[in-house]
Amino acid sequence: MSEDIKKIVKLPATVTVKKFGELLGLSLGIVITELMKNGILATINEQIDFETASIIAQDLGFEVQEDVVATDETMTLEKMIEMLKKENESGENLQSRPPIVTILGHVDHGKTTLLDTIRKASVAAKESGGITQHISAYQAKKKGKLITFVDTPGHEAFSAMRERGVSIADIAVLVVAADDGVRPQTKEVIEYLLAKKIPTIVAINKVDKPEANIQRVKQELGENGIMVEEWGGQTLCCEVSAKQNIGIDDLLDSILLIAEVEDFKSDAKRDALGVVLESHLDPQKGPVATILIKTGTLKEGQDIIAGSAHGRVRRIEDFAGKKLLEAGPSTPISLIGLNTTSNTNDILQVVSGKSIARAEALRAGTSGPIGRPGELNAQKIYKAIGDEKIKKLNVILKSDVQGSLEAIQQILSEINSDEVAVNYIGIGVGNTTESDVRLAQSSNAVIFGFNIETTPVAKRMAESSKVEIKNYKIIYELVSDIKNRLTEMLPPTIERTDFGKMTVLALFKTGKKDMIVGGKVVSGKIAKNCLIEVMRNDAIIGKGKLINLQQNKVDVDEVVKNNECGITFDGETKIKEDDTIVCYTEEVKKKTL
């Protein structure tokens, strides 16, 4: 096939070998042979990724384009929030919508249990490592009115995810444990809530515990800028026990009261705009996105984009998995129909069916599969480390959802070391594919996966190319592995212990690499098998080892101050009378992070 008449083929993000052959119009035998030439063993029903398919197609003489759709302008979270403000100011077609609530609090203060009690479903039991790993969203009903909850992790390592949860919420519920009070993490949340002027309700939890001190909590809140109504402030305060189901109704009533005062509205008649909370790859359903509709109505069958992903709405499910034909403002949904996973905070938009051919715009964008530009700030930061003294652990990080990637990176970013660092070669959502293995092989990287699997093709490639792949179900086990590897890379420290000094009085034997000398111990002690420094006029002139020690011509293990002794010195330095012998030991110790 000549350069002038190369056939153009559009390839999706992933494709089975059989479908790949059909797209190329070539027999499976030719395709599989070409894959094998590139060291890839794949059956006809196994999937290969875009990068692999692209290489094979080009080798076979095709020009490759990625099968993507276009939009004129990328919608960001900031642009959407600004658009929603203008929409509310216009007053056109506005209808009341359920309030969007986020519950924030310290990791041990009962946030997840409170959420669990509200929605009457077990969340905590399903969590790996006891931390809510993913943001989720759901709705509760009180007095016939819906309340939408956006769930954000409470652990300090997840502050970026927490902040994101607040930025898309109308009301914040700040959970503080009655037996523990305001913690540093609670203060961090309060500062953010006050800065953003987000309507806030305080939920003092665990009031049933004997050591509960509600007045102390209210005092600490006041000291940090949150003044409750009882103390003359404006902030509603509810005393609750999530475990005992005490005060939950009062909390929901307070949320509805604020919603009534604030009167949250949006235009349900327009095309939907939504925020991607999470996305993951489901083995049966394909890419699944958790989306919160902020305004407008999303309907089945509409053409949509969300960041670099595109597709058509094939199925909408509510938080309980029930199928919906459409979803209005403040509705949290699971969406099936996108061609790939979106990033957290990507904006879902309804687009015209004619908006096709987005390849160039997407490549200039800020999101996409592993190895593409603009992936993550941390990646750029670590790649910019120019100091060759820093040892780097090359890592490819894969996860089921974007939020987990952020969490892992945030925890690892807290490692402070001038000697070792994590060097992110690639970061992405989805299972480990052959492209990841190829990248790991060329960069000598280890692939770390969280809540994902390795495709059969990638697994075989990794085994043959000796690429290490480590998959984990608990974030802290993954982080611990990386930390241990970094610790192993740290250069050891040498700890020296001085024992004593001896002044040389006589020379008995001088060999090529050893000497026998006699002298008097002037400080400390001289010990057998210690290391020796030879000093002359206060300057070190050589080093060696003491291999034999005698006192009164009898072998001994040590000789103390003010006693004379003879030593056998192993070393190339030529010792003279009046030289000083320093006896010491060195211990090699491993550093820790």
N, C-alpha and C positions, 0 to 999 in steps of 0.2 A: 504494500500500500504506500503510495508516494506521499510526500509531505503535503502536496497541494490538494489531494482528494481524501485526506484523513476523515474517517467517519466519526462524528461526534456522538458520544454516548453519555446519557445522564444516569448517574449512580446515586442511590440513597445512602444514608449513614451506615446501614448494615444491609447485607443481602445474602441469601443462601447461594451456594455454589450453583444449584440448578437454575435459579432465577438469573444469576449473573451470566450464565451461558446463554439464556434466552435473550437477555438485553444486548449481548454482543452478537447474537445470531450465529454462534459457533457451537460445535458439538461439545458435549461434556468431556469427552476424551481429550480434546485440545486444551480446554480450560484446566482440567485436573493435572495434565502433564505440565502446563506452564506453572501452576501452583507448586508442584513438586520440584521444579527447577529452582524455585525460590525457597525451598526448604519448608514448604507448608503442606502438611498432610491433612486434607479435609474431605469428608464425605459429601455427597450431593445435597444433603439436607442440613448441613452445618453452615452457620453464618460466618462470613468474613466481613471485616469493617471496610469503611470507605477508602482508607489509605492503602490497604492491601489490594483491594479491588482495583483502585486507581493505578497502582504500579503494574499489576498484571495486564490491565487493559492497554496501558501505554506500551508495554513490551510487545503486545499483540498488534500494535499499530493504530490504536484508537486515540482520539482526543477526548479527554474526560471533563465533564462538568458535574458539579454537585447539584442534585435535584432539590432545589429549595425555592421558596417563594419570596416575594419582595414587599416592602412597605416603603413609603416615601420618607418617613422619619421615624427613628427609634423613639418610642415612648419610654420615659424613665419614671421612677416613682415620684421624683420631685415635680416633673411636668404634670403627672396625673393629679397630684395633690393640689397644684396650682389651678388646674382645670376644674377640679371639684369645688374649689373656693369660688371661682367665677360662676359656676353652675348654680351654686346656692345664692350668690348675690343677684343673679338674674331673676330668680323667682319663678321661672317658667317650667311648667309641667312637673313641679316638685310634689312628691308624696312622702309621707312619713315612712321611715324604715327602721328595722330593729337596731338598737345600739350595739356597737362592736366593743367588747370588753376584753382587756388583758389582765391577767392576775400575776403580780410580781412579788418576789420575796426571796429571802435567804433560803439556801438549799435545804435546811433542816426545819424550816418554820411551817411546813404542812401545806404548801401551795398545791402540790399534786393531789394530796388527799382531799383538799377542799374542792378541787375541780372534779375529782372522782365522785365525791358525795353529791355535787350538783348534777352531774349527768348520769348518776346511778349506773355507772359501768366501771369495770375494773381496768384501770390504766396502769397503776403502779406494778401490778403483778406481771405485766408483759414487758417491763422495761429491762434492758440489759444494764447491769451495773448500778441499778437503783437511780438512774438519772433519766429524765424524759429526753431522749436523744433527738427527737424530731418535733418540730412545731406541728401542731394539729389544730383543727378548728371544728366547732360543733355548735349546736343551738340547744337552748333550754327554754321551757315555756313557763310563764308565771302570770296568773290572772288573764290567761288567754293571749298574752303578748309574748313575742319571741325575743330572746336575748342571744346574741352571737358571742361566743367566747373564742379568743385566739390564745392558744396555750404556748408559752415560751419556757425554755429550761431555766432553772433557778441557780444552777451552779455558777460560781464566779468565772469559770473559764468560758462561759457562754454569754458574756455581757453584750457582745455585738448582736447576737441573736435576740437577746432580751430587748435591746434598743429598737431593733427592727419591729418587734411585736408591738412596742409602744407607738411607733411612728404610724402604724395603720389603724390604731384603736381610737375610739371616741372617749372611752372611760377606762381609768386604771384602778384596779383594786390592789392596794398595798397590804400584803399579809405580814404581820409581825407576831411572833410567838410571845404569849403572855409570860412565859417562864424564862425568856431569853432576852427580850428587848431589842433595841435598835443595834444592828451589827454594821460593820464597815460596808458590807454589800448593800444593806438597806439604805445607808446614807447616800451611796452612789445612785441608787434608784430615785431617792427623794430629790436629789440635785437635778436629775434629768426631768422629772415630772414638773418641778417648779419652773425650770427653764423653758419647757415646752408649754406650760400653762394647761396641762391636761387635767380635766375634771377627775378628782381622785376620791375614792372611798377607802378608809382604813378598816381592815378586818383584823381585829386582835384575836388570834387563834389560840387554841389549847387552854381556854379559860377554865376548863374542868380540872386541870392539873393542880395538885396541892400547892405547888411552889409558884403558881401564877400570881403576878403582881401587875394588875391592869393599870393602876394609877402611875406606877413607875414608867410603864410603856408610854402612856399619854404625855408624861413629863419629858421623856427622851424625844418623842416626836416633836413636841413644842420647841425643844432646844435645837432641832434640826429643820425648823421652818414649817412643820405641819401642825397647825393648831386645830384641835377637834372642837366641835360645837359646844360640848360641855364646858370647855375652857374658854369660851367666848370667840372661837374661830368659826370658819366657814366649812370645814371638812367634816363630812358625815363619818361616824365611827360605829362599827358593829362589833359586838362581842360574840365570838363564835367558837364552836368546837367541831371541827370537821369530822373527827372520829365518832363523836356522840350525836352528830346531826343537830347541834344546838345553834340557833341564830341564823340558819341558812335562809329561811323565809325573809327575815329582816334584811339580810344582805341583798337578796333579789329585789325586795321592795325598794331599797335605797337606790339600786341601779335604775329601776323603772322611774323613780322620782327624778333623778338627774336627767334621764332620757326625756322625760316630760318637760322639764325646765329648758333643756338645751334644744329640744325639738329637732332631732336629726332627720334630714330630708335628702332625697336625691331624685333624679329623673329616671323613672323605671321604663319609659317609652323609648329611650335612645338605645343604640348598640352598646353592649356591655364593655366595661373596663374593669379588669380585676388584677389582683396581685398574686403572683405565684409564691406560696408559702414554702412548699417542698415539691420535689419531683423525684420519681424513682422508676426503675425498670422492673416491670412485673413479668415473670416468665410466660404467663398465659396472655395477659392483656397488652403487653408492650409498655411504652412510656405512659406513666400515670402522674398527673399533676394535681396537687392540692391547691385550690385557688379560692380566694375570697373575692366575691364580686363586690366592687365598691359602688358602682353606679350602672344603670342600664339593665337590660335583660339579655341573658345568653340563651340561645335556643339550639336544640339539636339540629344538625345539618349545616350550621353556619361555618364559613371559612374563617380560620383564626390564625393569629401568630402570637408567640410569647417569647420575646428575646430572639434567639437564633432558631427556635423551633417553629414549625408551622403545621397546618393540617386542617381537618374538618372535624367538627364535634360529632363523634360517633356515639358517645354515651355520657350522660351526666348522672352522677349519683350524689345523694346527700351524705351527711356525715355518718349515717347509719347504714349506708350501702343501698338505699332505696333509689330506684331509677326515677329521674325527673325528666320532663320534656323541656323545661326551661327553668332558669334560676335568676331571681331578681336581686336587687341591692341587699347587701349585708349577708348574703347566703354563702356559706362555705360548701364547696363541692369537690368531688373527685372527677377529674376530666380525662376521658380516653379519646384519642384521636390525633394527638401531636406526633410528629415523626421522630422526635428525639426528646431527651429530658431538657427542661428549662432550668435556668439558674434562679435561686431565691431572689425575690424582688423584681424579677422580670414582669413586665406588664402584659396581660392578656388583652388583645384587641380583636375586634371583629373586622375582617377586611373583605374587599371585593374579591370574587372568584377570579377576576382578571389579574390580580396582583401576583404575577408569577415572575420567575427569573431574578432572584435576589442574590445571586452568588457573589458578585463583586461587593455589594453593600455589606453582606454578612462577613466576608473576609476582612473587611476594614473595621468590623465591630469589636465588641468587648467580650464576647462569649463564644464558646464552641468546644469541640472535642479537644482532647489532650494535644499539647504541642502547638496550639495556635496562639497568635499574638493576643496580648491583653488579658491573660488569664487571671493572675492574682498578684496583688501587691507584694506579698511575702516572697513569691517566686522571683520577682524582679529584684527585690532587696537582696536576697541571698545570692542571686547570680551576679550581683554587682560587687560582691565581696572580692576585693582585689588582693588582699593580703595573702600571700602564698604561705605564710606561717600557719594560717588557719586550716586545719584538716576538715574536709567536708565529707559528709555522708550523703551520697547521691540517692535520692528517694523518688519513686513514682507513687503517688497517693491516689487511690481510687475508693469511691464510696457510693452507697446507694442513693444518697441525697446530698444536695449542696450544703445544707445546714451542718451535717456531720463533718464535712471537709473543713468548714469554718471553725468548728469546735476543736478539731484535732490540731489545726494550725495555730489556733489561739493558745492552746495549752503548750505546744512546742515552742511558741514564740517567747514564753516566759523563761526558757532556759538561757541563762546568762553565762557565756563563756567566751574568752578571747582566744581559745585554742581549737574549739570544734564548733561546727555548725551544720544544720540540715540544709542541703542544697536540693531544692525541688526541681527535678528534671521535668516532671509532668504531673498535672493534677486534673482529675476528671470524675464525672459521675457515670456509673454503669459498670458492668462486669469487665474483668481484665481480658483484653483481646490480644490478638497477635501483634498489633501495632505497638501496644504497651511493651510486650516482650522484646520486640525488635529495638525499641527505644532503650529499654533497660540493658540490652546486650551491648549496644553501641556506646552507652554512657557508663557502663559498669554500675548500674543502679539496682537497688532492691525494690521490688514492688510490694507495697503494703495495701491491703484491701480491707474495708470495713463494711460488714453486712452485704457482701457481694460474693459472686463466684467467679471462677476462671473458666472461660469457654474451653471445650475439649481441644480445639485447634491450638489455642494459646498454651494449654497445659503441655501438649506434646512438644510444641516449640521450645518451651521453657526447659523441659527435661533434656532435650537434645543440645540446647545452647547453654545449659547450666546457669540459667537465670533463676534467682531465688524469689519465690512468691510467698508472702505470708498473709493469710486471711484471718480476720478477727471478728468476733461478735460483740466484744466489749471494748469501748474506746480506750479505757485506761490500760488494758492489756497491750493494745497496739502502741500506745504512747510509751509504756514501760519498755517494750522491746527496742524502740528507737533510742530511748534514753540510755539503755544498757549498751547499745552499739556505740553510741557517742562516748560513753564512759570508757569503753575498751580502747577507743582511739586516742584518749588523753595520754600524753607522754608521762611517764612515772616521775615522781620526785625522789631525790636521793637525800636521805636524812643522815647527817654525820654526827657521831658521838665521840668526843675526845676523852681518852682514858688518863694519859699522863705523859711526862717528858723525862728524857734521860740524857745526861751529858756524856759524850764519848771520852773515855780516859785512855783506852789502849786498842791497838789493832792486832788481831791474832792470825788472821788468814785473809788473803785477798785473792779471789778467783775471778773468772771471766764474768759470771753473773751472780756471784754470791760473795759474802764477806762474813767473817766472825769477828765481832768487836765486843769490847767490855766497857762498862760505864756505871754511873751512879744515877739512880732514879731521883729526880729533883722535885717532882710533883706527881700526885695521883698514883698511878700504877702502870706497869708494863705487863701486857697480857699476851699469851701465846696465840698465834694465828691472827693477830691484829694487822691492820694496814699501817704502813710507816711513811712519815714525811721526814725528809732529811733537810735540816735548816743550817745555814752557815751565815753568820752576821745578820740574823733576822730575816734572811731571804730563803725561800724554798728552792733547793737545787735539785731535788729528785724525789721519787716515790718508789715504794716497793712493799714487800710483805715480810713479817716476822714469822719464820717457819720453825724456829726452835728457841727455847728459853731455858737458861741454866742459872742456878744459884749454888755456889760452892761446888761446881762441877756436877750437880745433880739436876736432871730435867724437872722443871716445875711449870705450873700453868700461869702463875703471875708472881710479880715481885713488886712490893709497895715502896713508898717514899723512904729515902735515906738508906736504902739497901743497894749493894752492888750486884751486878749480874752480867751474864754474857748472852749475846743474841746472835742467831744466824739470820743474816739479812739476805733476802732474795730480791735482786734488782740490779740495774746496770750502773747506778750511781756509785762513785768511789768516795767512801766515807773517810774523813780525816779526824784526828784528835781535836777535841773541843767543839765538834759539831753537835747539834742538838737533835735527838731523835724524838719525834712526836708519834705517840701510839693512838690510833683511832679506829673506829669501825664505820661502815656505811650500810644503810638499810634502804632498799628500794621499796617505795610505797606507791600503790596505785592511787591516783586522784579520783575524786568523785565530783559529780555535777551538783 
